[in-house]
Amino acid sequence: MKQGGDDGRLFFRGFQSRSHEKVKLRKRKSTLYLSPRKSSERRGDLLGENVYLVSFTIALRICNCFLVQTSFVPDEYWQSLEVAHHMVFKYPLLFQCYSTLVLNITNYGYLTWEWTERLRGYTYPLIFASIYKILHLLGKDSVQLLIWIPRLAQALLSAIADIRLYSLMKQLENHQMARWVFFCQLSSWFTWYCCTRTLTNTMETVLTIIALFYYPLEGSKSMNSVKYSSLVALAFIIRPTAVIPWIPLVFRHFWQEQKKLNLILHQFLPIGFVTLTLSLIIDRIFFGQWTLVQYNFLKFNVLQNLGTFYGSHPWHWYFSQGFPAVLGTHLPFFIHGCFLAPKRYRILLVTVLWTLLIYSMLSHKEFRFIYPVLPFCMVFCGYSLNHLKTWKKPVLSFLFLSNMLLALYTGLVHQRGTLDVMTHIQELCYNNRNKSSASVFIMMPCHSTPYYSHVHYPLPMRFLQCPPDLTGKSQYLDEADIFYLNPLNWLYKEFHNDSALPTHLIIFSILEEEISAFLIASNYERTAVFFHTHLPEGRTGSHIYVYERKLKGTLNRR
């Protein structure tokens, strides 16, 4: 009996162990136990999303990049590419073309007054300088690659930001809501116009969207205080005004955080210290002295308000013109979505209004300054589209077509002449046998065109300069102002000796009649015409003219 009882207990224990093993097998996370749909999704993830969605977004932004062939503002070149080109190719020892060694010079490239006054930091241009250096070491630093590779890199970063916005909305709501926000983001004409440009505002926007993905919003599954605060700190280093939209967001996080002291001492302060130290070291290397460029930038633009030198607008400009223009046909859907969105999204609306109010206090205003809050607006536009019951297809068609037409016009037509003329100068450098004697004078509003980053050849070039008055002089006039007061008189005084005349002059069409006497007397002949804009204003003409100085006896022979 005893032996039988022991056998029974052994049998029962064996049965329990086998049952336990079976339960373990069922809990294994093998693809054999997953549904075909989940298994395929797991294998096809990229950046946490379906590989097809990611591939589509990247492909779209690459097309976006090549379909933007116009200029927007000078900063997309003069605060990024020109600085990077100067960092890498400042002292070209030898240039080779057609197996012939040409011109040895040490003055190659140009930095604007903002760099001599240390108002800008080298952190952002260093990204493009690294790309230039790699291309140079590989022997692939052709002018076309120097122009397009940085823009493609910016397009890739913008695609990642688009995907992060989609992922965030999928976490906060559902797939359907995420798709509507994603549609609004991709169809925005201003995003299309800006997201592949090498502007600090573009990088600021990219970092803001990605940081929002990690920000502790109610319902978010990806919140990470270290990651979002690191991205905000990096955006601040690149462009100090990036902190403006994040003031209400960071304050809300701090207010809701239970361990406030821990948040400050173990996250905000260490991250701020590390990023600021990195910025100081980078600028110390390139400036040659310790410089806190973020303070200089805020002092010039905010405390001293010297940005008004480049134009001023009334306080209501962002509300009456800037914001409606940037949103375009999305504006009524944004307003509609503001009434529909849940209370947890009020912080995003507060951020948009706060940013508009702060920038409205500054006299100098531009569309691009409010670009970082445009993705926030797309969230509310998505809510509006999601709640439409009737006329949904006509509304979607209207949004897509209206934004597409505006995006294509601004990207391919409006203000394209200043880039087309640089292509002409490239041909002058690389296809002209007499390039060693060529020189170019750009007689246009200063910084109208890119410079050596779009030529990549030590061709002597000059443009009218316009640094602001930093000495407090009354009735201050820069070189461009003095020139436009009396262009003909200025030219005769500047080029009293024929040997100092440049071989090529580049002007807007509006200036031609005023200086025609000088052009005729100096034997200049128009050799190229480039369309620029249908909306000329001020010193900007509808076309750009290229004049070439001809030897006597060769005029009118083309």
C-alpha positions as CSV (number, residue, x, y, z in Angstrom):
1,M,0.0,0.0,0.0
2,K,2.8,2.3,0.8
3,Q,4.6,1.6,-2.3
4,G,1.4,2.1,-4.4
5,G,0.8,5.5,-2.7
6,D,4.3,6.6,-3.6
7,D,3.8,5.5,-7.2
8,G,0.6,7.5,-7.3
9,R,2.3,10.7,-6.0
10,L,5.1,10.3,-8.5
11,F,2.6,9.9,-11.3
12,F,0.7,13.0,-10.2
13,R,3.9,15.0,-10.0
14,G,4.9,13.9,-13.5
15,F,1.5,14.9,-14.8
16,Q,1.9,18.3,-13.2
17,S,5.4,18.8,-14.7
18,R,4.2,17.9,-18.1
19,S,1.2,20.2,-17.8
20,H,3.5,23.0,-16.7
21,E,5.8,22.4,-19.7
22,K,2.8,22.7,-22.0
23,V,1.8,26.0,-20.5
24,K,5.3,27.3,-21.0
25,L,5.2,26.3,-24.7
26,R,2.0,28.3,-25.2
27,K,3.6,31.4,-23.7
28,R,6.6,31.4,-26.0
29,K,6.8,34.4,-28.3
30,S,7.5,32.4,-31.4
31,T,6.4,33.4,-34.8
32,L,4.6,30.1,-35.0
33,Y,2.1,31.3,-32.4
34,L,1.6,34.7,-33.9
35,S,-1.0,35.6,-36.5
36,P,0.2,36.0,-40.0
37,R,-0.6,39.7,-39.9
38,K,1.4,40.4,-36.6
39,S,4.3,38.2,-37.8
40,S,4.6,40.2,-41.0
41,E,4.4,43.5,-39.2
42,R,7.1,42.5,-36.8
43,R,9.5,41.6,-39.7
44,G,8.5,44.7,-41.7
45,D,9.1,47.4,-39.0
46,L,11.3,50.3,-39.6
47,L,11.5,53.2,-37.2
48,G,8.7,51.5,-35.4
49,E,6.4,51.7,-38.4
50,N,5.5,49.6,-41.4
51,V,8.4,49.5,-43.9
52,Y,6.2,50.5,-46.8
53,L,5.0,53.6,-44.9
54,V,8.5,54.6,-44.1
55,S,9.7,54.0,-47.6
56,F,6.9,56.0,-49.1
57,T,7.6,58.9,-46.8
58,I,11.3,58.9,-47.6
59,A,10.6,58.7,-51.3
60,L,8.1,61.5,-51.1
61,R,10.6,63.8,-49.3
62,I,13.3,62.9,-51.8
63,C,11.0,64.0,-54.7
64,N,10.1,67.0,-52.6
65,C,13.8,67.9,-52.5
66,F,14.2,67.8,-56.2
67,L,11.0,69.6,-56.9
68,V,12.1,72.7,-54.8
69,Q,14.4,74.6,-57.1
70,T,13.8,78.1,-55.9
71,S,15.3,80.4,-53.3
72,F,13.5,81.4,-50.1
73,V,15.7,83.5,-47.8
74,P,19.5,84.1,-47.8
75,D,19.9,82.2,-44.5
76,E,19.4,78.8,-46.2
77,Y,22.8,79.3,-47.8
78,W,24.7,82.0,-45.8
79,Q,24.1,80.4,-42.4
80,S,24.7,76.8,-43.4
81,L,26.2,75.9,-46.8
82,E,28.4,78.9,-47.2
83,V,29.8,78.5,-43.7
84,A,30.4,74.8,-44.2
85,H,32.1,75.4,-47.5
86,H,34.3,78.0,-45.9
87,M,35.2,75.6,-43.1
88,V,36.3,72.8,-45.4
89,F,37.6,74.7,-48.5
90,K,38.9,77.9,-47.0
91,Y,42.4,77.4,-48.3
92,P,42.4,75.6,-51.6
93,L,46.1,74.9,-52.5
94,L,45.5,73.4,-55.9
95,F,42.5,73.1,-58.2
96,Q,42.7,70.9,-61.3
97,C,40.5,71.3,-64.4
98,Y,41.1,69.8,-67.8
99,S,44.5,68.5,-66.4
100,T,45.7,72.0,-65.9
101,L,46.6,73.4,-62.5
102,V,45.0,76.8,-62.0
103,L,44.9,79.7,-59.6
104,N,46.4,79.4,-56.1
105,I,44.5,81.6,-53.7
106,T,44.0,81.8,-50.0
107,N,40.9,84.0,-49.9
108,Y,38.2,81.5,-50.9
109,G,34.7,81.8,-49.4
110,Y,32.9,84.5,-47.4
111,L,31.5,84.7,-43.9
112,T,28.8,87.4,-43.2
113,W,29.1,89.9,-40.4
114,E,27.1,87.6,-38.1
115,W,30.1,85.3,-37.9
116,T,32.6,88.1,-37.3
117,E,30.4,89.4,-34.5
118,R,29.9,85.8,-33.3
119,L,26.1,85.8,-33.3
120,R,25.9,82.4,-34.9
121,G,27.3,79.0,-33.8
122,Y,29.2,76.4,-35.8
123,T,27.2,73.4,-34.6
124,Y,24.7,73.4,-37.5
125,P,27.1,74.2,-40.3
126,L,29.4,71.5,-38.9
127,I,26.9,68.9,-40.0
128,F,27.3,70.0,-43.6
129,A,31.0,70.6,-43.3
130,S,31.3,66.9,-42.3
131,I,29.5,65.9,-45.5
132,Y,31.7,68.2,-47.5
133,K,34.8,66.8,-45.9
134,I,33.8,63.2,-46.6
135,L,33.1,64.1,-50.2
136,H,36.4,65.8,-50.5
137,L,38.3,62.9,-49.1
138,L,36.6,60.6,-51.5
139,G,37.4,62.9,-54.4
140,K,33.7,63.3,-55.1
141,D,33.3,67.0,-54.2
142,S,31.7,68.1,-57.4
143,V,29.6,71.2,-57.2
144,Q,26.3,69.3,-57.9
145,L,27.0,66.9,-55.0
146,L,27.9,69.8,-52.7
147,I,24.5,71.4,-53.5
148,W,22.2,68.4,-53.4
149,I,23.7,66.0,-50.7
150,P,23.1,68.4,-47.8
151,R,19.5,69.0,-49.0
152,L,18.9,65.2,-49.4
153,A,20.2,64.8,-45.8
154,Q,17.7,67.4,-44.6
155,A,15.0,65.7,-46.6
156,L,15.7,62.4,-44.8
157,L,15.6,64.1,-41.4
158,S,12.2,65.7,-42.3
159,A,10.9,62.3,-43.4
160,I,11.9,60.8,-40.0
161,A,10.1,63.7,-38.3
162,D,6.9,63.0,-40.4
163,I,7.0,59.4,-39.3
164,R,7.4,60.3,-35.7
165,L,4.4,62.6,-35.9
166,Y,2.3,59.7,-37.4
167,S,3.6,57.3,-34.7
168,L,2.7,59.8,-31.9
169,M,-0.9,60.3,-33.1
170,K,-1.3,56.5,-33.5
171,Q,-0.3,56.1,-29.8
172,L,-2.5,59.0,-28.6
173,E,-5.6,58.1,-30.8
174,N,-5.7,55.3,-33.4
175,H,-4.6,54.4,-36.9
176,Q,-7.4,56.4,-38.6
177,M,-6.7,59.6,-36.7
178,A,-3.0,59.2,-37.3
179,R,-3.6,58.9,-41.1
180,W,-5.6,62.2,-41.2
181,V,-2.8,64.1,-39.3
182,F,-0.2,62.4,-41.6
183,F,-2.2,63.5,-44.7
184,C,-2.3,67.1,-43.4
185,Q,1.4,67.1,-42.7
186,L,2.4,65.8,-46.1
187,S,-0.1,68.0,-48.0
188,S,1.0,71.3,-46.3
189,W,2.4,73.6,-49.0
190,F,4.7,75.4,-46.5
191,T,6.1,72.2,-45.1
192,W,6.8,71.1,-48.7
193,Y,8.4,74.5,-49.4
194,C,10.7,74.5,-46.4
195,C,11.4,70.9,-45.1
196,T,14.2,70.2,-47.6
197,R,16.0,73.6,-47.3
198,T,19.2,73.9,-45.3
199,L,17.6,76.4,-42.9
200,T,18.2,76.4,-39.1
201,N,14.4,76.8,-38.9
202,T,14.0,73.5,-40.7
203,M,16.3,71.7,-38.3
204,E,14.5,73.4,-35.4
205,T,11.2,72.0,-36.7
206,V,12.6,68.5,-37.2
207,L,14.0,68.4,-33.7
208,T,10.7,69.8,-32.3
209,I,8.6,67.1,-33.9
210,I,10.9,64.3,-32.8
211,A,11.1,65.7,-29.3
212,L,7.3,65.9,-29.1
213,F,7.3,62.2,-29.8
214,Y,9.1,61.6,-26.5
215,Y,7.3,64.4,-24.6
216,P,5.0,63.1,-21.7
217,L,1.7,63.8,-23.3
218,E,-1.3,61.9,-21.8
219,G,-1.7,58.6,-23.6
220,S,1.8,58.6,-25.1
221,K,3.7,55.2,-24.9
222,S,7.1,56.6,-26.0
223,M,7.5,59.3,-23.3
224,N,11.2,59.8,-22.3
225,S,12.2,62.9,-20.5
226,V,15.9,62.5,-21.2
227,K,15.4,62.1,-25.0
228,Y,13.0,64.9,-25.4
229,S,14.9,67.4,-23.3
230,S,18.2,66.4,-25.1
231,L,16.5,67.2,-28.5
232,V,15.2,70.5,-27.2
233,A,18.6,71.4,-25.9
234,L,20.2,70.6,-29.3
235,A,17.5,72.7,-31.0
236,F,18.4,75.6,-28.7
237,I,22.1,75.2,-29.5
238,I,21.3,75.3,-33.2
239,R,18.8,78.2,-33.0
240,P,18.3,79.8,-29.6
241,T,14.7,80.9,-30.5
242,A,13.8,77.2,-30.6
243,V,13.2,77.4,-26.8
244,I,10.2,79.7,-27.4
245,P,7.6,76.9,-28.2
246,W,9.0,74.7,-25.5
247,I,8.5,77.1,-22.6
248,P,4.8,76.2,-22.0
249,L,5.5,72.5,-22.7
250,V,8.4,72.3,-20.3
251,F,6.5,74.3,-17.7
252,R,3.6,71.9,-18.0
253,H,5.9,68.9,-17.6
254,F,7.5,70.4,-14.5
255,W,4.1,71.3,-13.0
256,Q,2.8,67.8,-13.4
257,E,6.0,66.0,-12.3
258,Q,5.8,64.7,-8.8
259,K,9.6,64.5,-8.4
260,K,10.4,68.0,-9.5
261,L,13.8,68.2,-7.8
262,N,14.9,65.0,-9.4
263,L,13.7,66.2,-12.8
264,I,15.8,69.3,-12.5
265,L,19.0,67.9,-10.9
266,H,19.2,64.6,-12.8
267,Q,17.8,65.5,-16.2
268,F,17.4,69.1,-17.1
269,L,20.7,70.4,-15.6
270,P,23.0,67.6,-16.8
271,I,21.6,67.7,-20.3
272,G,21.8,71.5,-20.4
273,F,25.4,71.4,-19.2
274,V,26.5,68.7,-21.6
275,T,25.0,70.4,-24.7
276,L,26.1,73.9,-23.8
277,T,29.6,72.6,-23.1
278,L,29.6,70.9,-26.5
279,S,28.5,74.1,-28.2
280,L,31.2,76.1,-26.4
281,I,33.9,73.7,-27.4
282,I,32.8,73.6,-31.1
283,D,32.7,77.4,-31.2
284,R,36.0,77.7,-29.3
285,I,37.7,75.6,-32.0
286,F,36.4,77.7,-35.0
287,F,36.2,81.2,-33.4
288,G,39.5,80.8,-31.6
289,Q,38.1,82.1,-28.4
290,W,35.4,81.2,-25.9
291,T,32.0,82.5,-27.1
292,L,28.5,82.0,-25.9
293,V,26.8,82.6,-29.2
294,Q,23.3,81.9,-27.8
295,Y,23.6,84.9,-25.6
296,N,24.9,87.1,-28.4
297,F,22.1,86.0,-30.6
298,L,19.4,86.7,-28.1
299,K,21.0,90.0,-27.1
300,F,21.1,91.2,-30.7
301,N,17.6,90.0,-31.8
302,V,15.6,90.3,-28.6
303,L,17.2,92.6,-26.1
304,Q,18.6,95.2,-28.6
305,N,16.0,94.4,-31.3
306,L,18.5,95.2,-34.0
307,G,16.8,92.7,-36.3
308,T,14.6,95.7,-37.4
309,F,17.5,96.6,-39.7
310,Y,16.2,93.9,-42.1
311,G,12.6,95.1,-41.9
312,S,9.8,95.5,-39.5
313,H,6.1,94.7,-39.4
314,P,3.1,95.7,-37.3
315,W,2.5,93.7,-34.1
316,H,-0.5,91.9,-35.6
317,W,1.3,90.7,-38.8
318,Y,1.5,87.0,-37.7
319,F,-2.2,86.9,-36.9
320,S,-3.4,88.9,-39.9
321,Q,-0.9,87.6,-42.6
322,G,1.9,85.3,-41.5
323,F,-0.1,82.5,-39.8
324,P,-2.9,82.4,-42.4
325,A,-0.4,82.3,-45.2
326,V,1.7,79.5,-43.6
327,L,-1.4,77.4,-42.9
328,G,-3.0,78.2,-46.3
329,T,-6.2,76.3,-47.1
330,H,-5.7,74.3,-43.8
331,L,-6.7,77.3,-41.8
332,P,-10.5,76.7,-41.6
333,F,-9.9,73.0,-40.6
334,F,-7.4,74.1,-38.0
335,I,-10.0,76.4,-36.4
336,H,-12.6,73.7,-36.6
337,G,-10.3,71.2,-35.1
338,C,-9.5,73.5,-32.1
339,F,-13.2,73.1,-31.0
340,L,-13.2,69.3,-31.5
341,A,-9.8,68.2,-30.0
342,P,-9.8,66.7,-26.5
343,K,-8.7,68.8,-23.5
344,R,-5.3,67.0,-23.4
345,Y,-4.4,68.8,-26.6
346,R,-4.9,72.2,-25.2
347,I,-1.2,72.4,-24.4
348,L,-0.5,72.2,-28.1
349,L,-2.9,75.0,-28.9
350,V,-1.4,77.1,-26.0
351,T,2.0,76.5,-27.5
352,V,0.9,77.8,-30.9
353,L,-0.7,80.9,-29.4
354,W,2.2,81.5,-27.1
355,T,4.7,81.3,-30.0
356,L,2.7,83.7,-32.1
357,L,2.4,86.2,-29.3
358,I,6.1,86.1,-28.4
359,Y,7.2,86.6,-32.0
360,S,4.6,89.3,-32.4
361,M,6.5,91.3,-29.8
362,L,9.6,91.5,-32.1
363,S,9.6,94.0,-34.9
364,H,11.3,91.9,-37.5
365,K,9.0,89.1,-38.6
366,E,9.2,86.3,-41.2
367,F,7.1,83.4,-42.2
368,R,9.7,80.8,-41.4
369,F,10.0,81.8,-37.7
370,I,6.6,80.2,-36.9
371,Y,7.4,77.0,-39.0
372,P,8.2,74.9,-35.9
373,V,4.6,75.1,-34.6
374,L,3.0,74.2,-38.0
375,P,3.0,70.4,-37.2
376,F,1.2,71.2,-34.0
377,C,-1.5,72.8,-36.1
378,M,-1.8,69.7,-38.3
379,V,-3.0,67.7,-35.3
380,F,-6.1,69.9,-35.1
381,C,-6.6,69.8,-38.8
382,G,-6.5,66.0,-38.6
383,Y,-9.3,66.1,-36.0
384,S,-11.4,68.3,-38.2
385,L,-11.0,65.9,-41.2
386,N,-11.7,62.9,-38.9
387,H,-15.1,64.3,-37.8
388,L,-16.3,65.3,-41.3
389,K,-19.4,63.3,-42.1
390,T,-20.3,64.7,-45.5
391,W,-18.3,66.2,-48.4
392,K,-15.2,64.4,-47.1
393,K,-13.9,63.5,-50.6
394,P,-14.4,67.0,-52.1
395,V,-12.7,68.5,-49.0
396,L,-9.7,66.1,-49.4
397,S,-9.4,66.9,-53.1
398,F,-9.6,70.6,-52.4
399,L,-6.9,70.4,-49.7
400,F,-4.6,68.3,-51.9
401,L,-5.0,70.3,-55.1
402,S,-4.8,73.7,-53.6
403,N,-1.7,72.9,-51.6
404,M,-0.1,71.0,-54.5
405,L,-0.5,73.9,-56.9
406,L,0.9,76.4,-54.4
407,A,3.8,74.0,-53.5
408,L,4.7,73.4,-57.1
409,Y,4.5,77.1,-58.0
410,T,6.7,78.3,-55.1
411,G,9.0,75.3,-55.5
412,L,9.6,75.5,-59.2
413,V,8.7,79.0,-60.4
414,H,8.7,81.7,-57.8
415,Q,12.2,83.2,-57.1
416,R,14.2,80.6,-59.1
417,G,16.4,83.1,-61.1
418,T,19.0,83.5,-58.3
419,L,19.7,79.8,-58.4
420,D,19.6,79.5,-62.2
421,V,22.2,82.3,-62.6
422,M,24.6,80.4,-60.2
423,T,24.3,77.4,-62.6
424,H,25.4,79.8,-65.4
425,I,28.4,80.9,-63.3
426,Q,29.3,77.3,-62.8
427,E,29.4,76.8,-66.6
428,L,31.5,80.0,-66.8
429,C,34.0,78.3,-64.5
430,Y,34.1,74.8,-65.9
431,N,33.4,75.4,-69.6
432,N,35.2,78.7,-70.3
433,R,38.8,78.4,-71.5
434,N,39.5,81.9,-70.2
435,K,38.2,81.2,-66.7
436,S,41.5,82.3,-65.1
437,S,40.7,85.9,-66.2
438,A,37.0,85.9,-65.4
439,S,35.5,87.8,-62.5
440,V,31.9,88.4,-61.3
441,F,30.2,91.3,-59.6
442,I,26.6,90.6,-58.3
443,M,24.9,94.0,-58.3
444,M,21.7,92.9,-56.5
445,P,20.3,93.3,-53.0
446,C,22.9,91.7,-50.8
447,H,22.9,87.9,-50.3
448,S,20.4,87.5,-53.1
449,T,22.3,84.5,-54.4
450,P,24.3,81.7,-52.9
451,Y,28.0,82.1,-53.2
452,Y,31.0,79.7,-53.4
453,S,28.9,76.7,-52.1
454,H,27.1,76.8,-55.5
455,V,30.3,77.5,-57.6
456,H,33.0,75.5,-55.9
457,Y,35.7,77.2,-57.8
458,P,38.0,80.1,-56.7
459,L,36.5,82.5,-59.1
460,P,36.9,86.2,-58.0
461,M,33.4,87.3,-57.0
462,R,32.0,90.3,-55.2
463,F,28.5,91.4,-54.1
464,L,27.0,94.5,-52.5
465,Q,27.3,94.3,-48.7
466,C,24.8,95.3,-46.1
467,P,26.0,94.8,-42.5
468,P,23.8,96.6,-39.9
469,D,25.0,99.5,-37.9
470,L,26.6,98.2,-34.7
471,T,28.2,101.5,-33.7
472,G,25.1,103.6,-33.2
473,K,25.7,106.1,-36.0
474,S,22.8,108.2,-37.1
475,Q,21.6,108.0,-40.8
476,Y,23.6,104.9,-41.3
477,L,23.8,103.6,-44.9
478,D,25.3,100.3,-46.0
479,E,27.1,99.7,-49.3
480,A,23.9,98.4,-51.0
481,D,21.9,101.5,-49.8
482,I,24.6,103.9,-51.1
483,F,24.7,102.1,-54.4
484,Y,20.9,102.2,-55.0
485,L,20.8,105.9,-54.2
486,N,22.6,106.6,-57.4
487,P,23.8,103.4,-59.2
488,L,25.3,105.2,-62.2
489,N,27.4,107.6,-60.2
490,W,28.5,104.8,-57.8
491,L,29.7,102.7,-60.7
492,Y,31.7,105.5,-62.3
493,K,33.4,106.3,-59.0
494,E,34.1,102.6,-58.1
495,F,35.4,101.6,-61.6
496,H,37.3,104.7,-62.7
497,N,40.0,102.4,-64.0
498,D,39.0,100.0,-66.8
499,S,41.4,97.4,-65.5
500,A,39.3,97.0,-62.3
501,L,36.2,96.2,-64.3
502,P,34.8,92.7,-63.7
503,T,34.2,90.5,-66.8
504,H,30.6,89.7,-65.8
505,L,27.9,91.8,-64.1
506,I,24.7,90.3,-62.7
507,I,21.7,92.6,-62.2
508,F,18.0,92.5,-61.8
509,S,16.1,93.7,-64.9
510,I,14.8,96.7,-62.9
511,L,18.3,98.2,-62.8
512,E,19.2,97.9,-66.5
513,E,17.8,101.2,-67.7
514,E,19.3,103.2,-64.9
515,I,22.9,102.0,-65.6
516,S,22.6,101.6,-69.3
517,A,25.0,104.5,-70.0
518,F,27.7,102.7,-67.9
519,L,27.1,99.4,-69.6
520,I,27.5,100.9,-73.1
521,A,30.5,102.9,-72.2
522,S,32.3,99.9,-70.6
523,N,31.5,97.6,-73.5
524,Y,29.1,95.3,-71.7
525,E,26.8,93.1,-73.6
526,R,23.8,91.1,-72.3
527,T,24.6,87.4,-72.7
528,A,22.0,85.7,-70.6
529,V,18.5,86.2,-69.2
530,F,16.8,84.3,-66.4
531,F,13.3,84.5,-65.1
532,H,13.0,85.2,-61.4
533,T,9.5,86.0,-60.3
534,H,6.0,87.1,-61.4
535,L,5.8,89.4,-58.4
536,P,8.7,91.9,-58.6
537,E,8.9,94.5,-55.8
538,G,11.4,97.1,-54.6
539,R,14.9,96.4,-55.8
540,T,13.9,92.9,-57.1
541,G,13.1,92.6,-60.8
542,S,11.1,90.0,-62.7
543,H,14.3,88.8,-64.5
544,I,18.0,88.5,-63.9
545,Y,20.4,89.8,-66.6
546,V,24.0,88.7,-67.1
547,Y,26.3,91.2,-68.8
548,E,29.7,90.2,-70.2
549,R,32.4,92.7,-71.0
550,K,33.5,92.3,-74.6
551,L,36.6,93.5,-76.3
552,K,36.1,96.2,-78.9
553,G,35.3,94.7,-82.2
554,T,33.6,91.6,-80.7
555,L,30.4,93.3,-79.6
556,N,27.1,91.9,-80.9
557,R,28.8,88.7,-82.1
558,R,27.0,85.8,-80.3
